[in-house]
Amino acid sequence: MAQERLIRPREVAHRLAVSRSTVYRWFWEGKLKGVKITGGTVRILESAVRDKMAEVY
C-alpha cells in the first residue's frame, strides 16, 4: 500500500489561493483531512487538497 503525500499548510494555501489561516481553520473544522504530528505540526493529505480544489473550482 502506497503512502499518501503530506503537504505543509503553506503549500496548501498557495495551491488553493487562500491564506494559511484558512487552511488551518478548514483542518480544525474537518473540511481538510490531515494529521497533527509531533510538536503540534499540521500536515494536510494531498488527496484532501485535490478534493477541495474540485469542490472550489
N, C-alpha and C positions, 0 to 999 in steps of 0.2 A: 504494500500500500504506500503510495507516494505521499510525502508530507506537503502540506499546503504552505505557500509562502506567506510570511507575516510582514506587514508593511507598517512603517512608522507613521504616526498621525500627521506629521508634516507632509509626507509624500501623498497621503490620502487627501489632505486638504488641497494640495496642488492639483491632483487628478480630478477632484470633484468641484474645483473652483469655489471652495468655501474656506472659512477660517479654521484654524486648528481648534479653537473653542467649540465650533460647531461639530467637528469630528468627535471631540471628547464628549460633548453633550449627547450626540447620537449613540455613542458607545454606551454611556451610562443609562440612557433611556432604552437600550436594547434594539435600536434601529440599525446599528452596525455591529456585526459579530466580531469578536476579537478575544484577546486574552490579556490578563494583567499578570506580568511576570515579576521576578524578583525586584524588590525596591520600588514597587508600585508603577513600573513602566508599563505602558499600554502598547499593544500591537494589534493591528486590525487584519483580519483574514482577507486575502486577495479576492476570494470569491464574493465576500460581502461588498467589497468595493465595486466589483463588476455588477452585482445585483443592484446596488444603489445607482450606478451610472445608468443602467437600463431603466430604472424607475424614474429618474430625474430627466433623462434626455430622450 
